[in-house]
């Protein structure tokens, strides 16, 4: 989603929804990774099992992993 603020450049954000039990762990990993300078999205807001974060253009890690392995191994 793109957020437009008057007089500012639009920013693109991502909202990621989690199934029960995964939200807190993902949030903790994202915040710790970002604070240590890793190239992960900055968390803007997090509540109700949804994390709103900056969009980082590029290939998704899951897509890269899936391309690495034989299709029979990941199906």
ZIWO-V671265 format. One record per helix or strand of 3 or more residues. SS is the DSSP state (a for helix, b for strand). FROM is the first residue (numbers start at 0). LEN is the number of residues. If there is no record, write none. Layout:
ss = <SS & SS>
from = <FROM & FROM>
len = <LEN & LEN>
This chain:
ss = <b & a & b & b & a & a>
from = <10 & 22 & 42 & 49 & 60 & 70>
len = <7 & 13 & 5 & 5 & 8 & 4>
